[in-house]
Amino acid sequence: MKGVVRYLVPCLFASMAVVSARSFAQDPEQNRARFRVSVEMVSLSVTVFDEERRLVTDLEAENFAVFEDGVPQQIKIFSREALPLRMVILLDTSASIQERLPLAQEAAVRFVQSLKPGDEVKVIEFNDRVLTLSEFTPDFALAENAIRSTKAQGATSLYEALYISLRSFSRYRNGDERMAIIVLSDGNDTRSLVIFDDVREVARKTDVLIYTISLRGQEEDLRKQKYADAKFELEKLSGETGGSAFAPGQIEDLAGVYDRIAAELKSQYNIGYVSTNAKTDGSWRRLQLRCDREGVVVRGRVGYYAPRM
């Protein structure tokens, strides 16, 4: 397919996602929160659920509290607007997924069709290799064709694919968007040159939501330690970045999983605050999000690295 690119695992030069308070004050657009790059304001994409796992979308800024290393922070920016989305669709096309690949393709295509003008999507497949089938594009038909072109073969380079996907955001980020990865895999990593801890560290240095879909997450599969470990690692990545982890009971449920991810991405709150810690020492800052509404669960990234000057 034209435009297929082969990547080797490179070094990552990533920076934390931050936004400028001054840019909001001077922006003439009506009530639109624009998240720009600077070293002053930390930006968070936040999802809230009730006890029935239903999305909660009617909260205001005063309902939230943000703590950094245990210290309360003052929320400066709050919006329920769906900011533009830059998305990577990451598909496992190893030999073991062959029978399930057609349904996986159609579920991913259905997700792409749910995107809106202003969004961009990139398609990457992984097996023995990691191949970019289409670069970030607003042309959703191009992305759909890329997804349908995938063929099952080879081993599973899961970690390498995640590493490369995370790195790709650093080259395209413009500061006025949300960034996310949806990764679908039916097994454990068998091929990568990088390890899980490498991927986790890269994820902690970016502001990318990771949504994971494991097709080996059922009780029978989890009796095998390799699949249990793989499911644990995917859940850890999604939990630490503010995304969600899914393990559908059968392949026919996959379209509903992508629909759920699309709904979450459309229901997020954008929160920004200026840290009370002015040190530029590159240290890890632990974040905690709270909501004063009883019975809800608040999900966002668990921390970030301070800038280093």
C-alpha positions as CSV (number, residue, x, y, z in Angstrom):
1,M,0.0,0.0,0.0
2,K,1.3,3.4,-0.9
3,G,2.6,5.4,2.0
4,V,3.6,2.5,4.2
5,V,6.5,3.5,6.4
6,R,8.9,1.2,8.3
7,Y,10.1,2.6,11.6
8,L,13.0,1.5,13.8
9,V,12.8,2.2,17.5
10,P,14.3,5.6,18.1
11,C,15.1,7.6,21.2
12,L,12.2,9.6,22.5
13,F,12.4,13.3,23.1
14,A,9.1,14.0,24.8
15,S,8.0,16.9,27.0
16,M,5.0,17.2,29.3
17,A,1.8,18.8,28.1
18,V,1.4,22.3,29.4
19,V,-0.7,25.3,28.4
20,S,-0.3,29.1,28.8
21,A,-2.7,31.1,31.0
22,R,-2.0,34.2,29.0
23,S,-3.2,32.7,25.8
24,F,-6.6,32.0,27.3
25,A,-7.0,35.6,28.6
26,Q,-6.2,37.1,25.2
27,D,-8.1,34.6,23.0
28,P,-11.1,36.4,21.4
29,E,-12.9,33.2,20.5
30,Q,-16.2,32.8,22.4
31,N,-15.8,30.6,25.5
32,R,-13.4,28.3,23.7
33,A,-10.6,26.8,25.8
34,R,-7.5,26.6,23.6
35,F,-4.7,24.5,25.1
36,R,-1.4,26.0,24.0
37,V,2.2,24.9,24.7
38,S,4.2,26.7,27.4
39,V,5.7,25.9,30.8
40,E,3.0,27.5,32.9
41,M,-0.2,25.5,33.0
42,V,-0.7,21.7,33.3
43,S,-3.6,20.3,31.2
44,L,-5.7,17.3,32.0
45,S,-8.3,15.3,30.1
46,V,-10.7,14.0,32.7
47,T,-13.5,11.3,32.4
48,V,-16.1,10.8,35.1
49,F,-18.3,7.7,35.7
50,D,-21.1,6.9,38.1
51,E,-21.6,3.7,39.9
52,E,-23.3,2.1,36.9
53,R,-20.3,3.0,34.7
54,R,-22.4,5.7,33.0
55,L,-20.6,8.8,31.8
56,V,-21.2,11.9,33.9
57,T,-21.2,15.1,31.8
58,D,-22.9,17.8,33.8
59,L,-20.2,18.8,36.3
60,E,-18.7,22.2,36.8
61,A,-15.3,23.4,37.8
62,E,-16.3,23.8,41.4
63,N,-17.1,20.1,41.6
64,F,-13.5,19.2,41.0
65,A,-10.3,19.3,43.1
66,V,-6.8,18.8,41.8
67,F,-3.9,17.9,44.1
68,E,-0.2,17.8,43.0
69,D,2.0,15.8,45.4
70,G,-0.8,16.3,48.0
71,V,-0.9,20.0,47.5
72,P,-4.3,21.5,46.4
73,Q,-4.1,23.4,43.1
74,Q,-6.4,26.2,41.8
75,I,-8.2,25.3,38.6
76,K,-7.6,28.1,36.1
77,I,-9.2,26.5,33.0
78,F,-12.3,24.4,32.7
79,S,-14.2,23.3,29.6
80,R,-16.5,20.5,28.5
81,E,-15.8,21.2,24.9
82,A,-14.6,18.3,22.8
83,L,-11.2,19.6,21.7
84,P,-9.8,18.3,18.4
85,L,-8.5,14.7,18.6
86,R,-5.3,13.3,17.2
87,M,-5.7,9.5,17.3
88,V,-3.6,6.4,16.6
89,I,-5.4,3.2,15.7
90,L,-3.0,0.5,16.6
91,L,-3.9,-3.0,15.3
92,D,-2.3,-6.4,16.2
93,T,-2.1,-8.2,12.9
94,S,0.0,-11.2,14.1
95,A,-0.9,-14.7,12.7
96,S,-2.9,-15.6,15.8
97,I,-5.6,-13.0,15.0
98,Q,-6.3,-14.2,11.5
99,E,-9.8,-15.5,12.1
100,R,-10.8,-12.5,14.1
101,L,-9.2,-9.9,11.9
102,P,-12.3,-9.1,9.6
103,L,-14.4,-8.2,12.6
104,A,-11.6,-6.3,14.2
105,Q,-11.1,-4.3,11.0
106,E,-14.8,-3.4,10.8
107,A,-15.0,-2.3,14.4
108,A,-12.0,0.0,13.9
109,V,-13.5,1.4,10.8
110,R,-16.7,2.1,12.7
111,F,-14.7,4.1,15.2
112,V,-13.0,6.1,12.5
113,Q,-16.5,6.9,11.1
114,S,-17.4,8.4,14.5
115,L,-14.7,11.1,14.3
116,K,-15.6,14.6,13.5
117,P,-14.2,17.4,11.3
118,G,-11.0,18.7,12.9
119,D,-9.9,15.3,14.1
120,E,-7.0,13.4,12.6
121,V,-6.2,9.7,12.7
122,K,-3.2,7.5,12.0
123,V,-3.2,3.8,11.4
124,I,-0.4,1.5,12.5
125,E,-0.3,-2.3,12.3
126,F,2.1,-4.6,14.1
127,N,3.3,-8.2,13.7
128,D,6.9,-9.0,13.1
129,R,7.3,-5.4,12.1
130,V,5.7,-2.1,13.0
131,L,4.2,-0.5,9.9
132,T,2.5,2.9,9.5
133,L,-0.2,2.4,7.0
134,S,-1.4,6.0,7.0
135,E,0.0,9.1,8.7
136,F,-2.1,11.5,10.7
137,T,-4.8,12.6,8.3
138,P,-8.3,14.3,8.4
139,D,-9.1,12.0,5.4
140,F,-11.1,9.3,7.2
141,A,-11.7,7.3,4.0
142,L,-7.9,7.0,3.7
143,A,-7.7,5.7,7.2
144,E,-10.5,3.2,6.6
145,N,-8.8,1.8,3.5
146,A,-5.6,1.4,5.5
147,I,-7.4,-0.5,8.2
148,R,-9.1,-2.8,5.7
149,S,-5.7,-3.5,4.0
150,T,-4.2,-5.2,7.0
151,K,-3.3,-9.0,6.8
152,A,-2.5,-11.3,9.6
153,Q,1.0,-12.8,9.7
154,G,4.0,-13.2,12.0
155,A,4.7,-12.5,15.7
156,T,3.6,-9.7,18.0
157,S,5.7,-6.5,18.4
158,L,3.3,-4.9,20.9
159,Y,5.8,-2.9,23.0
160,E,7.6,-1.6,20.0
161,A,4.3,-0.5,18.4
162,L,3.3,1.4,21.5
163,Y,6.7,3.0,21.8
164,I,6.7,4.2,18.2
165,S,3.1,5.4,18.4
166,L,3.8,7.5,21.5
167,R,6.8,9.0,19.9
168,S,4.9,10.0,16.8
169,F,2.9,12.5,18.8
170,S,6.0,14.5,19.7
171,R,6.6,15.4,16.1
172,Y,3.0,16.5,15.3
173,R,1.7,18.1,18.5
174,N,0.5,21.7,18.2
175,G,-0.8,22.2,21.7
176,D,-4.5,22.7,20.8
177,E,-5.8,19.1,20.9
178,R,-6.2,15.9,22.8
179,M,-4.1,12.9,21.9
180,A,-5.0,9.2,22.2
181,I,-4.1,5.7,21.2
182,I,-6.4,2.7,20.8
183,V,-4.4,-0.5,20.8
184,L,-6.0,-3.9,20.0
185,S,-4.0,-7.0,20.7
186,D,-4.8,-10.7,21.1
187,G,-1.7,-11.8,23.0
188,N,1.6,-11.0,24.7
189,D,4.6,-9.4,23.2
190,T,6.9,-11.9,21.4
191,R,9.1,-9.8,19.2
192,S,9.9,-6.3,20.5
193,L,13.4,-4.9,21.1
194,V,12.0,-2.7,23.9
195,I,10.4,-3.8,27.2
196,F,7.2,-2.8,29.0
197,D,9.1,-0.5,31.4
198,D,10.4,1.4,28.4
199,V,6.9,2.0,27.0
200,R,5.6,2.9,30.5
201,E,8.3,5.6,30.9
202,V,7.6,7.1,27.5
203,A,3.9,7.2,28.3
204,R,4.6,9.0,31.5
205,K,6.5,11.7,29.6
206,T,3.6,12.4,27.2
207,D,0.0,13.5,27.6
208,V,-1.5,10.7,25.5
209,L,-4.6,8.7,26.6
210,I,-4.1,5.0,26.0
211,Y,-7.2,2.8,25.5
212,T,-6.4,-0.9,25.5
213,I,-8.4,-3.8,24.1
214,S,-7.3,-7.3,25.0
215,L,-8.7,-10.3,23.2
216,R,-7.0,-12.6,25.6
217,G,-8.6,-11.3,28.8
218,Q,-11.1,-14.0,29.6
219,E,-10.8,-16.5,32.5
220,E,-9.7,-19.4,30.3
221,D,-6.9,-17.3,28.7
222,L,-5.8,-15.8,32.0
223,R,-4.9,-19.3,33.3
224,K,-1.8,-18.9,31.2
225,Q,0.6,-16.5,32.9
226,K,1.8,-14.9,29.7
227,Y,-1.8,-13.6,28.9
228,A,-2.4,-12.6,32.5
229,D,0.8,-10.6,32.5
230,A,-0.1,-9.0,29.1
231,K,-3.6,-8.0,30.4
232,F,-2.0,-6.5,33.6
233,E,0.4,-4.4,31.6
234,L,-2.2,-3.1,29.2
235,E,-4.5,-2.2,32.2
236,K,-1.6,-0.4,33.9
237,L,-0.8,1.7,30.8
238,S,-4.5,2.7,30.4
239,G,-4.9,3.5,34.1
240,E,-1.8,5.7,34.4
241,T,-2.6,7.7,31.3
242,G,-6.3,8.3,32.0
243,G,-7.6,5.9,29.4
244,S,-9.6,2.7,29.8
245,A,-8.9,-1.0,29.5
246,F,-11.3,-3.5,27.9
247,A,-11.5,-7.3,27.5
248,P,-14.5,-8.2,25.4
249,G,-16.0,-11.6,26.1
250,Q,-16.2,-12.4,22.4
251,I,-15.0,-10.8,19.2
252,E,-18.6,-9.8,18.3
253,D,-18.5,-7.4,21.3
254,L,-15.6,-5.4,19.8
255,A,-17.8,-2.9,17.9
256,G,-19.4,-1.9,21.2
257,V,-16.0,-1.5,22.8
258,Y,-15.0,1.0,20.2
259,D,-18.3,2.8,20.6
260,R,-17.7,3.1,24.3
261,I,-14.2,4.6,23.7
262,A,-15.7,7.1,21.2
263,A,-18.3,8.1,23.9
264,E,-15.6,8.6,26.5
265,L,-13.6,10.8,24.3
266,K,-16.6,12.9,23.5
267,S,-17.5,13.3,27.2
268,Q,-14.2,14.5,28.7
269,Y,-13.6,17.6,30.8
270,N,-10.5,19.8,30.0
271,I,-8.9,21.1,33.2
272,G,-5.9,23.3,33.5
273,Y,-4.0,24.6,36.5
274,V,-0.8,26.5,37.2
275,S,1.4,24.4,39.5
276,T,2.3,25.9,42.9
277,N,5.6,24.2,42.5
278,A,7.7,26.5,40.4
279,K,10.8,24.3,40.3
280,T,12.0,23.3,36.9
281,D,13.9,20.2,38.1
282,G,12.4,17.5,35.9
283,S,10.9,15.7,38.9
284,W,7.9,13.4,38.8
285,R,4.7,15.2,40.1
286,R,2.0,12.9,41.4
287,L,-1.6,14.0,40.6
288,Q,-4.9,13.2,42.3
289,L,-8.3,14.2,41.0
290,R,-11.4,14.4,43.2
291,C,-15.0,15.2,42.7
292,D,-17.5,16.3,45.3
293,R,-20.4,14.3,43.8
294,E,-21.0,11.1,45.7
295,G,-20.6,7.8,44.0
296,V,-18.5,8.9,41.0
297,V,-15.1,7.8,39.7
298,V,-12.7,10.4,38.3
299,R,-10.1,9.2,35.8
300,G,-7.2,11.2,34.5
301,R,-3.4,10.8,34.2
302,V,-1.7,10.0,37.5
303,G,1.2,12.4,37.1
304,Y,3.7,14.2,34.9
305,Y,7.3,15.2,34.8
306,A,8.1,18.8,35.6
307,P,10.0,20.8,32.9
308,R,13.7,20.9,33.2
309,M,15.5,24.1,32.6
